[in-house]
Amino acid sequence: MEFDYVIAGGGSAGCVLAARLSEDPTVTVCLIEADGTGCDLPSRAPPLVAAMISGRPKIDNRAFRTVPQPGLNGRRSTTLGGSSSINAILYLRGQPADYDGWADQGAEGWDWASCLPCFLRAENNARGASGLHATGGPLGVTDQNAPRAISMAFLDACETLHIRPNPDFNGPAQEGAGLYQVTQFHDGPHKGERCSAATAYLHPVMGRPNLTVLPRRLAERVAIVDGRARGVILRKGGVRQPITARREVILSAGTFGSPKILMLSGIGPADALRAHGIAVTHELPGVGQNLQDHLGYTIGHASTRPDLPGLGPAGPLRLARAGLARWRNGEGLFTSPMAESGAFLKSDPALRRPDLQLHFVIGGVDDHPRKQPVRDGFSCHVCVLRPHSRGSVGLESAHPAQPPRIDPGYLSDPRDLPVLM
């Protein structure tokens, strides 16, 4: 098969790229995705993200494991790919200084002033248009329809601690405490469902004759001829198939997948490639380096409040009522992000911007929540936004089906632990 553009990876970026590029009817686009289509129930109902993390087998979640982390007393951690189909649906941009910092380091066109118009073009915000928000875009953004009383109590507690209220974390300033906006459809037959990159961008245009989507195909490597990327070698059911790109090959396989594909293609640190018997096509030492992950932990508290979900005696009845409310009018617990409220804080008042984020979760989350809660409760997730620790992504072997070797380097820099505490 031959196309103008071949996109390897159907995550948040891949879905947007496929939809936008195929707007031009004179070009052909192929999107390759290793997993499913994102149409199943757990990916549409936000609270069912727990099934994607703690279930066996895990749903819509590759659940990669890291190497043992010395900073965590040798523990291995499972990691998520950061997909818009399995996240907490919280609508949050980075801080303007994040983007300006990228531009200062040489990423031309990634400064805040250049990125803001792209954010606005994407948004369909139920609050309406303003200088920092927009309507009419494909991505549904809305306020939560009925946050629990316990979430409001968290905000009252923040105010008692002199943490200022913030009605919009994507507004002029991010610091403070408030309710999160969420990426959900806010009207129509899908009201209350997750609005992912797939449902916002890709699913509405799947009928375009110039767009081909190939799910459940593994992109093994980039086909390189005379020093140029000419296509992608994919695999399905043990059978390899070459896909030719007349114009461009675009890698959008995520933080872990893109470096893996590059290295399997012979692009990366030469010694690491040779160690796995891979011929070096182009030595590029930076591939897989400088991995940065915002480490966090949860603090849980048991509670028998009637507005909390859980697996206690009253849990099944609450969930049944929630399912009915979701089916009737697209509201209720099954539309909740679970992390309904939160805050952005400074670990040191002298800092110019927040370096910590809190998620207040209306559930007894244990280990994010890989261990199912055994009783009702609530939790607070603490996260460092810009850690100093750095990690890496490498290969475990030259076999494309083998997961990558992930070493986040958690707490390898001594400056991170005091911030988290």
SETOR-583024 format. One record per residue (C-alpha): chain; residue in one letter; residue number from 1; x, y, z. Coordinates in nm, 3 decimals, always signed. Layout:
<pagus>
PAGU,cadena,residuo,num,c1,c2,c3
PAGU,A,A,NUM,X,Y,Z .
...
</pagus>
This chain:
<pagus>
PAGU,cadena,residuo,num,c1,c2,c3
PAGU,A,M,1,+0.000,+0.000,+0.000 .
PAGU,A,E,2,+0.115,+0.352,-0.076 .
PAGU,A,F,3,+0.006,+0.685,+0.069 .
PAGU,A,D,4,+0.126,+1.045,+0.075 .
PAGU,A,Y,5,+0.151,+1.053,+0.456 .
PAGU,A,V,6,+0.202,+0.756,+0.686 .
PAGU,A,I,7,+0.145,+0.821,+1.058 .
PAGU,A,A,8,+0.274,+0.562,+1.305 .
PAGU,A,G,9,+0.076,+0.595,+1.628 .
PAGU,A,G,10,-0.290,+0.684,+1.676 .
PAGU,A,G,11,-0.272,+0.861,+2.010 .
PAGU,A,S,12,-0.361,+1.223,+2.081 .
PAGU,A,A,13,-0.120,+1.368,+1.824 .
PAGU,A,G,14,-0.175,+1.098,+1.562 .
PAGU,A,C,15,-0.554,+1.142,+1.558 .
PAGU,A,V,16,-0.523,+1.518,+1.518 .
PAGU,A,L,17,-0.264,+1.483,+1.242 .
PAGU,A,A,18,-0.471,+1.229,+1.049 .
PAGU,A,A,19,-0.783,+1.445,+1.066 .
PAGU,A,R,20,-0.608,+1.770,+0.975 .
PAGU,A,L,21,-0.391,+1.631,+0.692 .
PAGU,A,S,22,-0.686,+1.450,+0.533 .
PAGU,A,E,23,-0.878,+1.777,+0.509 .
PAGU,A,D,24,-0.688,+1.816,+0.182 .
PAGU,A,P,25,-0.872,+1.583,-0.061 .
PAGU,A,T,26,-0.573,+1.574,-0.297 .
PAGU,A,V,27,-0.354,+1.377,-0.052 .
PAGU,A,T,28,-0.388,+1.031,+0.100 .
PAGU,A,V,29,-0.324,+0.959,+0.468 .
PAGU,A,C,30,-0.265,+0.631,+0.651 .
PAGU,A,L,31,-0.286,+0.609,+1.032 .
PAGU,A,I,32,-0.136,+0.299,+1.197 .
PAGU,A,E,33,-0.241,+0.212,+1.553 .
PAGU,A,A,34,-0.121,-0.089,+1.754 .
PAGU,A,D,35,-0.438,-0.114,+1.962 .
PAGU,A,G,36,-0.813,-0.068,+1.920 .
PAGU,A,T,37,-1.042,+0.209,+1.800 .
PAGU,A,G,38,-1.128,+0.378,+2.132 .
PAGU,A,C,39,-1.500,+0.304,+2.101 .
PAGU,A,D,40,-1.542,+0.071,+2.399 .
PAGU,A,L,41,-1.737,+0.162,+2.713 .
PAGU,A,P,42,-1.439,+0.209,+2.954 .
PAGU,A,S,43,-1.286,+0.469,+2.723 .
PAGU,A,R,44,-1.616,+0.662,+2.709 .
PAGU,A,A,45,-1.712,+0.664,+3.080 .
PAGU,A,P,46,-1.439,+0.850,+3.274 .
PAGU,A,P,47,-1.463,+0.666,+3.612 .
PAGU,A,L,48,-1.407,+0.333,+3.438 .
PAGU,A,V,49,-1.044,+0.434,+3.392 .
PAGU,A,A,50,-0.990,+0.223,+3.705 .
PAGU,A,A,51,-1.060,-0.089,+3.499 .
PAGU,A,M,52,-0.786,+0.016,+3.260 .
PAGU,A,I,53,-0.533,+0.038,+3.543 .
PAGU,A,S,54,-0.624,-0.233,+3.790 .
PAGU,A,G,55,-0.801,-0.493,+3.576 .
PAGU,A,R,56,-0.642,-0.815,+3.451 .
PAGU,A,P,57,-0.607,-0.808,+3.160 .
PAGU,A,K,58,-0.589,-0.431,+3.147 .
PAGU,A,I,59,-0.826,-0.258,+2.906 .
PAGU,A,D,60,-0.684,-0.009,+2.653 .
PAGU,A,N,61,-0.365,+0.014,+2.856 .
PAGU,A,R,62,-0.030,-0.136,+2.761 .
PAGU,A,A,63,+0.082,-0.106,+3.124 .
PAGU,A,F,64,+0.455,-0.088,+3.058 .
PAGU,A,R,65,+0.679,-0.157,+3.356 .
PAGU,A,T,66,+0.986,+0.039,+3.451 .
PAGU,A,V,67,+1.321,-0.097,+3.560 .
PAGU,A,P,68,+1.368,-0.104,+3.941 .
PAGU,A,Q,69,+1.394,+0.249,+4.079 .
PAGU,A,P,70,+1.665,+0.307,+4.343 .
PAGU,A,G,71,+1.490,+0.630,+4.447 .
PAGU,A,L,72,+1.180,+0.424,+4.532 .
PAGU,A,N,73,+1.369,+0.154,+4.726 .
PAGU,A,G,74,+1.396,-0.068,+4.420 .
PAGU,A,R,75,+1.025,-0.083,+4.337 .
PAGU,A,R,76,+0.908,-0.135,+3.982 .
PAGU,A,S,77,+0.624,+0.088,+3.871 .
PAGU,A,T,78,+0.370,+0.036,+3.594 .
PAGU,A,T,79,+0.335,+0.331,+3.363 .
PAGU,A,L,80,+0.062,+0.469,+3.143 .
PAGU,A,G,81,+0.115,+0.597,+2.792 .
PAGU,A,G,82,-0.064,+0.922,+2.860 .
PAGU,A,S,83,-0.353,+0.879,+2.618 .
PAGU,A,S,84,-0.655,+1.104,+2.586 .
PAGU,A,S,85,-0.867,+0.785,+2.584 .
PAGU,A,I,86,-0.764,+0.668,+2.930 .
PAGU,A,N,87,-0.667,+0.979,+3.123 .
PAGU,A,A,88,-0.866,+1.167,+3.388 .
PAGU,A,I,89,-1.023,+1.403,+3.125 .
PAGU,A,L,90,-0.893,+1.711,+3.309 .
PAGU,A,Y,91,-0.847,+2.000,+3.067 .
PAGU,A,L,92,-0.515,+2.160,+3.150 .
PAGU,A,R,93,-0.262,+2.342,+2.938 .
PAGU,A,G,94,+0.093,+2.399,+3.046 .
PAGU,A,Q,95,+0.191,+2.727,+3.202 .
PAGU,A,P,96,+0.294,+2.998,+2.951 .
PAGU,A,A,97,+0.647,+2.992,+3.091 .
PAGU,A,D,98,+0.673,+2.624,+2.995 .
PAGU,A,Y,99,+0.628,+2.704,+2.626 .
PAGU,A,D,100,+0.846,+3.013,+2.637 .
PAGU,A,G,101,+1.115,+2.801,+2.801 .
PAGU,A,W,102,+1.106,+2.558,+2.508 .
PAGU,A,A,103,+1.145,+2.847,+2.265 .
PAGU,A,D,104,+1.435,+2.986,+2.466 .
PAGU,A,Q,105,+1.610,+2.651,+2.421 .
PAGU,A,G,106,+1.570,+2.667,+2.044 .
PAGU,A,A,107,+1.224,+2.520,+1.975 .
PAGU,A,E,108,+1.116,+2.789,+1.731 .
PAGU,A,G,109,+0.740,+2.830,+1.707 .
PAGU,A,W,110,+0.669,+2.667,+2.044 .
PAGU,A,D,111,+0.649,+2.986,+2.251 .
PAGU,A,W,112,+0.322,+3.066,+2.429 .
PAGU,A,A,113,+0.213,+3.332,+2.181 .
PAGU,A,S,114,+0.248,+3.084,+1.894 .
PAGU,A,C,115,+0.077,+2.794,+2.074 .
PAGU,A,L,116,-0.225,+2.979,+2.213 .
PAGU,A,P,117,-0.401,+3.015,+1.873 .
PAGU,A,C,118,-0.372,+2.636,+1.830 .
PAGU,A,F,119,-0.534,+2.578,+2.170 .
PAGU,A,L,120,-0.815,+2.815,+2.079 .
PAGU,A,R,121,-0.872,+2.649,+1.741 .
PAGU,A,A,122,-0.915,+2.313,+1.918 .
PAGU,A,E,123,-1.159,+2.427,+2.189 .
PAGU,A,N,124,-1.534,+2.412,+2.207 .
PAGU,A,N,125,-1.566,+2.550,+2.558 .
PAGU,A,A,126,-1.908,+2.556,+2.721 .
PAGU,A,R,127,-1.812,+2.877,+2.903 .
PAGU,A,G,128,-1.795,+3.062,+2.572 .
PAGU,A,A,129,-1.523,+3.251,+2.391 .
PAGU,A,S,130,-1.272,+3.489,+2.547 .
PAGU,A,G,131,-0.911,+3.585,+2.497 .
PAGU,A,L,132,-0.803,+3.252,+2.647 .
PAGU,A,H,133,-1.093,+3.027,+2.540 .
PAGU,A,A,134,-1.291,+2.957,+2.225 .
PAGU,A,T,135,-1.597,+2.780,+2.086 .
PAGU,A,G,136,-1.653,+2.591,+1.765 .
PAGU,A,G,137,-1.351,+2.361,+1.783 .
PAGU,A,P,138,-1.369,+1.980,+1.782 .
PAGU,A,L,139,-1.260,+1.929,+2.146 .
PAGU,A,G,140,-1.546,+1.949,+2.392 .
PAGU,A,V,141,-1.450,+2.132,+2.713 .
PAGU,A,T,142,-1.701,+2.189,+2.990 .
PAGU,A,D,143,-1.754,+2.244,+3.360 .
PAGU,A,Q,144,-1.850,+1.937,+3.563 .
PAGU,A,N,145,-2.225,+1.893,+3.573 .
PAGU,A,A,146,-2.253,+1.801,+3.943 .
PAGU,A,P,147,-1.932,+1.792,+4.150 .
PAGU,A,R,148,-1.967,+1.610,+4.482 .
PAGU,A,A,149,-2.004,+1.804,+4.806 .
PAGU,A,I,150,-1.676,+1.653,+4.929 .
PAGU,A,S,151,-1.498,+1.825,+4.638 .
PAGU,A,M,152,-1.641,+2.159,+4.748 .
PAGU,A,A,153,-1.530,+2.080,+5.104 .
PAGU,A,F,154,-1.174,+2.040,+4.973 .
PAGU,A,L,155,-1.194,+2.390,+4.825 .
PAGU,A,D,156,-1.323,+2.526,+5.156 .
PAGU,A,A,157,-1.026,+2.365,+5.330 .
PAGU,A,C,158,-0.788,+2.525,+5.080 .
PAGU,A,E,159,-0.938,+2.866,+5.149 .
PAGU,A,T,160,-0.893,+2.808,+5.523 .
PAGU,A,L,161,-0.524,+2.751,+5.448 .
PAGU,A,H,162,-0.516,+3.081,+5.255 .
PAGU,A,I,163,-0.488,+2.912,+4.916 .
PAGU,A,R,164,-0.667,+3.150,+4.688 .
PAGU,A,P,165,-0.964,+3.034,+4.478 .
PAGU,A,N,166,-0.901,+2.994,+4.106 .
PAGU,A,P,167,-1.208,+2.952,+3.883 .
PAGU,A,D,168,-0.999,+2.875,+3.572 .
PAGU,A,F,169,-0.668,+2.687,+3.575 .
PAGU,A,N,170,-0.630,+2.781,+3.208 .
PAGU,A,G,171,-0.690,+3.148,+3.281 .
PAGU,A,P,172,-0.445,+3.433,+3.336 .
PAGU,A,A,173,-0.279,+3.252,+3.630 .
PAGU,A,Q,174,-0.269,+2.886,+3.730 .
PAGU,A,E,175,-0.196,+2.919,+4.102 .
PAGU,A,G,176,-0.479,+2.850,+4.345 .
PAGU,A,A,177,-0.754,+2.594,+4.412 .
PAGU,A,G,178,-1.063,+2.519,+4.209 .
PAGU,A,L,179,-1.272,+2.272,+4.011 .
PAGU,A,Y,180,-1.118,+2.124,+3.699 .
PAGU,A,Q,181,-1.278,+2.173,+3.360 .
PAGU,A,V,182,-1.308,+1.845,+3.170 .
PAGU,A,T,183,-1.287,+1.721,+2.812 .
PAGU,A,Q,184,-1.641,+1.592,+2.766 .
PAGU,A,F,185,-1.923,+1.633,+2.519 .
PAGU,A,H,186,-2.152,+1.887,+2.685 .
PAGU,A,D,187,-2.461,+1.835,+2.469 .
PAGU,A,G,188,-2.614,+1.598,+2.217 .
PAGU,A,P,189,-2.644,+1.218,+2.233 .
PAGU,A,H,190,-2.292,+1.178,+2.376 .
PAGU,A,K,191,-2.339,+1.426,+2.660 .
PAGU,A,G,192,-2.120,+1.336,+2.956 .
PAGU,A,E,193,-1.894,+1.103,+2.758 .
PAGU,A,R,194,-1.518,+1.147,+2.730 .
PAGU,A,C,195,-1.416,+1.368,+2.438 .
PAGU,A,S,196,-1.082,+1.217,+2.335 .
PAGU,A,A,197,-0.866,+1.299,+2.035 .
PAGU,A,A,198,-1.020,+0.996,+1.865 .
PAGU,A,T,199,-1.383,+1.095,+1.926 .
PAGU,A,A,200,-1.320,+1.466,+1.866 .
PAGU,A,Y,201,-1.100,+1.452,+1.558 .
PAGU,A,L,202,-1.083,+1.107,+1.403 .
PAGU,A,H,203,-1.419,+0.932,+1.439 .
PAGU,A,P,204,-1.618,+1.210,+1.265 .
PAGU,A,V,205,-1.398,+1.188,+0.952 .
PAGU,A,M,206,-1.345,+0.812,+0.926 .
PAGU,A,G,207,-1.555,+0.811,+0.610 .
PAGU,A,R,208,-1.315,+1.027,+0.411 .
PAGU,A,P,209,-1.202,+0.833,+0.102 .
PAGU,A,N,210,-0.846,+0.965,+0.135 .
PAGU,A,L,211,-0.804,+0.847,+0.497 .
PAGU,A,T,212,-0.712,+0.489,+0.586 .
PAGU,A,V,213,-0.697,+0.380,+0.950 .
PAGU,A,L,214,-0.523,+0.051,+1.028 .
PAGU,A,P,215,-0.592,-0.053,+1.390 .
PAGU,A,R,216,-0.425,-0.345,+1.567 .
PAGU,A,R,217,-0.112,-0.321,+1.354 .
PAGU,A,L,218,+0.229,-0.288,+1.515 .
PAGU,A,A,219,+0.463,-0.038,+1.351 .
PAGU,A,E,220,+0.794,-0.223,+1.374 .
PAGU,A,R,221,+1.035,+0.020,+1.212 .
PAGU,A,V,222,+1.076,+0.296,+0.958 .
PAGU,A,A,223,+1.183,+0.184,+0.611 .
PAGU,A,I,224,+1.489,+0.393,+0.524 .
PAGU,A,V,225,+1.622,+0.403,+0.167 .
PAGU,A,D,226,+1.927,+0.611,+0.071 .
PAGU,A,G,227,+1.913,+0.796,+0.400 .
PAGU,A,R,228,+1.546,+0.893,+0.371 .
PAGU,A,A,229,+1.235,+0.761,+0.545 .
PAGU,A,R,230,+1.029,+0.595,+0.272 .
PAGU,A,G,231,+0.764,+0.414,+0.471 .
PAGU,A,V,232,+0.684,+0.192,+0.769 .
PAGU,A,I,233,+0.710,-0.183,+0.817 .
PAGU,A,L,234,+0.410,-0.301,+1.015 .
PAGU,A,R,235,+0.305,-0.638,+1.150 .
PAGU,A,K,236,-0.029,-0.803,+1.211 .
PAGU,A,G,237,-0.065,-1.161,+1.327 .
PAGU,A,G,238,+0.296,-1.243,+1.253 .
PAGU,A,V,239,+0.277,-1.114,+0.895 .
PAGU,A,R,240,+0.492,-0.816,+0.795 .
PAGU,A,Q,241,+0.362,-0.557,+0.552 .
PAGU,A,P,242,+0.543,-0.255,+0.404 .
PAGU,A,I,243,+0.357,+0.075,+0.381 .
PAGU,A,T,244,+0.513,+0.330,+0.145 .
PAGU,A,A,245,+0.504,+0.706,+0.207 .
PAGU,A,R,246,+0.534,+0.929,-0.098 .
PAGU,A,R,247,+0.581,+1.245,+0.110 .
PAGU,A,E,248,+0.640,+1.195,+0.481 .
PAGU,A,V,249,+0.658,+0.939,+0.759 .
PAGU,A,I,250,+0.537,+1.083,+1.090 .
PAGU,A,L,251,+0.618,+0.913,+1.420 .
PAGU,A,S,252,+0.359,+0.985,+1.690 .
PAGU,A,A,253,+0.385,+0.668,+1.896 .
PAGU,A,G,254,+0.427,+0.847,+2.226 .
PAGU,A,T,255,+0.699,+0.904,+2.482 .
PAGU,A,F,256,+0.798,+0.538,+2.484 .
PAGU,A,G,257,+0.690,+0.415,+2.142 .
PAGU,A,S,258,+0.857,+0.673,+1.919 .
PAGU,A,P,259,+1.211,+0.625,+2.058 .
PAGU,A,K,260,+1.161,+0.248,+2.039 .
PAGU,A,I,261,+1.065,+0.263,+1.669 .
PAGU,A,L,262,+1.357,+0.494,+1.592 .
PAGU,A,M,263,+1.606,+0.261,+1.759 .
PAGU,A,L,264,+1.461,-0.047,+1.588 .
PAGU,A,S,265,+1.510,+0.148,+1.264 .
PAGU,A,G,266,+1.879,+0.196,+1.341 .
PAGU,A,I,267,+1.848,+0.555,+1.458 .
PAGU,A,G,268,+1.982,+0.627,+1.806 .
PAGU,A,P,269,+2.287,+0.575,+2.031 .
PAGU,A,A,270,+2.525,+0.358,+1.826 .
PAGU,A,D,271,+2.660,+0.144,+2.112 .
PAGU,A,A,272,+2.310,+0.068,+2.241 .
PAGU,A,L,273,+2.194,-0.036,+1.893 .
PAGU,A,R,274,+2.493,-0.260,+1.831 .
PAGU,A,A,275,+2.441,-0.427,+2.170 .
PAGU,A,H,276,+2.112,-0.563,+2.030 .
PAGU,A,G,277,+2.252,-0.650,+1.689 .
PAGU,A,I,278,+2.087,-0.357,+1.513 .
PAGU,A,A,279,+2.274,-0.200,+1.222 .
PAGU,A,V,280,+2.333,+0.172,+1.275 .
PAGU,A,T,281,+2.158,+0.372,+1.004 .
PAGU,A,H,282,+2.212,+0.709,+1.168 .
PAGU,A,E,283,+2.384,+0.773,+1.500 .
PAGU,A,L,284,+2.172,+1.006,+1.710 .
PAGU,A,P,285,+2.272,+0.987,+2.080 .
PAGU,A,G,286,+1.976,+1.190,+2.206 .
PAGU,A,V,287,+1.713,+0.933,+2.108 .
PAGU,A,G,288,+1.548,+0.803,+2.427 .
PAGU,A,Q,289,+1.737,+1.042,+2.654 .
PAGU,A,N,290,+1.617,+1.320,+2.887 .
PAGU,A,L,291,+1.296,+1.141,+2.992 .
PAGU,A,Q,292,+1.102,+1.360,+3.235 .
PAGU,A,D,293,+0.801,+1.231,+3.427 .
PAGU,A,H,294,+0.606,+1.417,+3.694 .
PAGU,A,L,295,+0.622,+1.175,+3.986 .
PAGU,A,G,296,+0.333,+1.176,+4.231 .
PAGU,A,Y,297,+0.182,+0.985,+4.522 .
PAGU,A,T,298,-0.158,+0.957,+4.691 .
PAGU,A,I,299,-0.273,+1.009,+5.047 .
PAGU,A,G,300,-0.598,+0.827,+5.125 .
PAGU,A,H,301,-0.859,+0.861,+5.399 .
PAGU,A,A,302,-1.151,+0.630,+5.480 .
PAGU,A,S,303,-1.497,+0.786,+5.485 .
PAGU,A,T,304,-1.859,+0.672,+5.486 .
PAGU,A,R,305,-2.000,+0.988,+5.329 .
PAGU,A,P,306,-2.299,+0.904,+5.105 .
PAGU,A,D,307,-2.167,+1.110,+4.811 .
PAGU,A,L,308,-1.857,+0.892,+4.766 .
PAGU,A,P,309,-1.829,+0.589,+4.537 .
PAGU,A,G,310,-1.655,+0.275,+4.653 .
PAGU,A,L,311,-1.685,-0.095,+4.722 .
PAGU,A,G,312,-1.842,-0.063,+5.065 .
PAGU,A,P,313,-2.190,-0.199,+5.150 .
PAGU,A,A,314,-2.373,+0.090,+4.981 .
PAGU,A,G,315,-2.145,+0.094,+4.677 .
PAGU,A,P,316,-2.348,-0.126,+4.438 .
PAGU,A,L,317,-2.666,+0.076,+4.494 .
PAGU,A,R,318,-2.484,+0.405,+4.433 .
PAGU,A,L,319,-2.330,+0.270,+4.114 .
PAGU,A,A,320,-2.669,+0.146,+3.991 .
PAGU,A,R,321,-2.820,+0.490,+4.046 .
PAGU,A,A,322,-2.521,+0.648,+3.872 .
PAGU,A,G,323,-2.564,+0.422,+3.571 .
PAGU,A,L,324,-2.930,+0.520,+3.544 .
PAGU,A,A,325,-2.847,+0.892,+3.564 .
PAGU,A,R,326,-2.583,+0.853,+3.295 .
PAGU,A,W,327,-2.824,+0.669,+3.066 .
PAGU,A,R,328,-3.110,+0.914,+3.121 .
PAGU,A,N,329,-2.944,+1.253,+3.089 .
PAGU,A,G,330,-2.566,+1.219,+3.061 .
PAGU,A,E,331,-2.507,+1.325,+3.420 .
PAGU,A,G,332,-2.409,+1.174,+3.754 .
PAGU,A,L,333,-2.114,+0.980,+3.891 .
PAGU,A,F,334,-2.034,+0.798,+3.566 .
PAGU,A,T,335,-1.953,+1.134,+3.407 .
PAGU,A,S,336,-1.727,+1.247,+3.692 .
PAGU,A,P,337,-1.351,+1.278,+3.637 .
PAGU,A,M,338,-1.315,+1.149,+3.996 .
PAGU,A,A,339,-1.043,+1.411,+4.047 .
PAGU,A,E,340,-1.303,+1.686,+4.056 .
PAGU,A,S,341,-1.108,+1.956,+4.237 .
PAGU,A,G,342,-0.744,+2.040,+4.287 .
PAGU,A,A,343,-0.484,+2.308,+4.330 .
PAGU,A,F,344,-0.158,+2.445,+4.193 .
PAGU,A,L,345,+0.086,+2.548,+4.465 .
PAGU,A,K,346,+0.438,+2.679,+4.520 .
PAGU,A,S,347,+0.662,+2.470,+4.742 .
PAGU,A,D,348,+0.855,+2.791,+4.809 .
PAGU,A,P,349,+0.681,+3.132,+4.817 .
PAGU,A,A,350,+0.983,+3.280,+4.642 .
PAGU,A,L,351,+0.909,+3.082,+4.324 .
PAGU,A,R,352,+0.765,+3.269,+4.027 .
PAGU,A,R,353,+0.511,+2.997,+3.942 .
PAGU,A,P,354,+0.359,+2.680,+4.092 .
PAGU,A,D,355,+0.570,+2.364,+4.099 .
PAGU,A,L,356,+0.315,+2.133,+4.267 .
PAGU,A,Q,357,-0.028,+2.009,+4.164 .
PAGU,A,L,358,-0.297,+1.849,+4.381 .
PAGU,A,H,359,-0.579,+1.627,+4.256 .
PAGU,A,F,360,-0.855,+1.569,+4.511 .
PAGU,A,V,361,-1.008,+1.231,+4.422 .
PAGU,A,I,362,-1.357,+1.122,+4.532 .
PAGU,A,G,363,-1.246,+0.764,+4.592 .
PAGU,A,G,364,-1.021,+0.560,+4.816 .
PAGU,A,V,365,-0.740,+0.539,+4.561 .
PAGU,A,D,366,-0.454,+0.304,+4.650 .
PAGU,A,D,367,-0.145,+0.299,+4.427 .
PAGU,A,H,368,-0.303,+0.504,+4.146 .
PAGU,A,P,369,-0.542,+0.286,+4.178 .
PAGU,A,R,370,-0.372,-0.041,+4.090 .
PAGU,A,K,371,-0.501,-0.189,+4.416 .
PAGU,A,Q,372,-0.879,-0.188,+4.432 .
PAGU,A,P,373,-1.015,+0.015,+4.727 .
PAGU,A,V,374,-1.175,-0.205,+4.990 .
PAGU,A,R,375,-1.375,+0.069,+5.156 .
PAGU,A,D,376,-1.521,+0.407,+5.074 .
PAGU,A,G,377,-1.299,+0.711,+5.107 .
PAGU,A,F,378,-1.126,+1.001,+4.937 .
PAGU,A,S,379,-0.767,+1.073,+4.836 .
PAGU,A,C,380,-0.531,+1.353,+4.749 .
PAGU,A,H,381,-0.274,+1.305,+4.475 .
PAGU,A,V,382,+0.042,+1.516,+4.506 .
PAGU,A,C,383,+0.251,+1.572,+4.194 .
PAGU,A,V,384,+0.574,+1.761,+4.121 .
PAGU,A,L,385,+0.529,+1.948,+3.793 .
PAGU,A,R,386,+0.885,+2.000,+3.674 .
PAGU,A,P,387,+1.116,+1.742,+3.836 .
PAGU,A,H,388,+1.491,+1.774,+3.809 .
PAGU,A,S,389,+1.535,+1.396,+3.779 .
PAGU,A,R,390,+1.596,+1.259,+3.432 .
PAGU,A,G,391,+1.550,+0.911,+3.290 .
PAGU,A,S,392,+1.571,+0.727,+2.961 .
PAGU,A,V,393,+1.394,+0.494,+2.718 .
PAGU,A,G,394,+1.588,+0.209,+2.559 .
PAGU,A,L,395,+1.548,-0.137,+2.411 .
PAGU,A,E,396,+1.516,-0.464,+2.598 .
PAGU,A,S,397,+1.581,-0.654,+2.275 .
PAGU,A,A,398,+1.563,-0.615,+1.898 .
PAGU,A,H,399,+1.223,-0.789,+1.890 .
PAGU,A,P,400,+0.951,-0.533,+1.799 .
PAGU,A,A,401,+0.692,-0.696,+2.025 .
PAGU,A,Q,402,+0.913,-0.658,+2.332 .
PAGU,A,P,403,+0.820,-0.354,+2.548 .
PAGU,A,P,404,+1.082,-0.080,+2.571 .
PAGU,A,R,405,+1.320,-0.050,+2.863 .
PAGU,A,I,406,+1.189,+0.242,+3.068 .
PAGU,A,D,407,+1.396,+0.404,+3.341 .
PAGU,A,P,408,+1.225,+0.723,+3.467 .
PAGU,A,G,409,+1.507,+0.792,+3.713 .
PAGU,A,Y,410,+1.256,+0.884,+3.981 .
PAGU,A,L,411,+1.412,+1.086,+4.265 .
PAGU,A,S,412,+1.759,+1.043,+4.115 .
PAGU,A,D,413,+1.806,+1.416,+4.166 .
PAGU,A,P,414,+1.801,+1.498,+4.541 .
PAGU,A,R,415,+1.615,+1.823,+4.479 .
PAGU,A,D,416,+1.286,+1.647,+4.397 .
PAGU,A,L,417,+1.206,+1.466,+4.723 .
PAGU,A,P,418,+1.188,+1.778,+4.945 .
PAGU,A,V,419,+0.944,+1.935,+4.697 .
PAGU,A,L,420,+0.716,+1.631,+4.709 .
PAGU,A,M,421,+0.721,+1.623,+5.087 .
</pagus>
